[in-house]
């Protein structure tokens, strides 16, 4: 257990995902093919060390159609990684494989490995529900529970987890503060969550994910339906949250990727073309296809 910047937070270890079996953690092997360099974090002390995610030969199918084709990719702890690429290139499918949401689609299946630190989340001993608590998801369209109040939207996940014991008010407040929403809704907690503006609803959904203390947050086009002011608030929030969690964001907005991401990965036709520090991807990519995409020649 470790106290975070907002009070009580119970850090989840990889072994916490196992269903009644123990596993001795070992350091992940080095990845010699990695292109990216560590982000400059001088003067910044993370509130806690998040967990890394590694994809190893990840393949994803819809029936017989292969949408993600053997992707190897690292998402570094306490960094923001942007996934860019044209529509249909497999970005969203790949991200949904990370917290095992892809398998919920009839006929869909996944091959390869997804490692949360050194634990394969597709191992048969792993609790899928625990995976989705450790790896939260924020969707393109805000999806607060329409019949629930603001308070109950945030508390919903807590009530299904061990963190739901005792008084939920401090935990709900902590999550709303972390999502930058508390000051706007403190006097409205029992009003419907669906009554908030689009940007507020999206931050409410982020608060709902944060309430169960995840290690990773996946964001699939989280700002595509928002106005510029709401988008700026989400981007500022992303920058703050990476001190606590690892963030993966799918985006079509090249400017957004440049603003928020430490590293950027470019996908095309279900394959990973290139990954590296965001500035290098946008100014000096090594693959001509990346250069053509980021300069608007296709996509």
Secondary structure, DSSP 8 states (H G I E B T S, - for coil): -EEETTEEE----GGGGBSS-----------TT--------TT---SS----EEEEEEEEEETTEEEEEEEEEEE-TT-EEEEE--TTSSHHHHHHHHTT-GGGSTTEEEEEEEEETTEETTSTTB-HHHHHHHEEEE-SS----TTSBHHHHHHHHHHTSGGGSS--HHHHHHHHHHTT-HHHHTT-TTSBGGGS-HHHHHHHHHHHHHHTT-SEEEEESTTTTS-HHHHHHHHHHHHHHTTTSEEEEE-S-HHHHHHH-SEEEEEETTEEEEEEEHHHHHHS-SSHHHHHHHTTS--
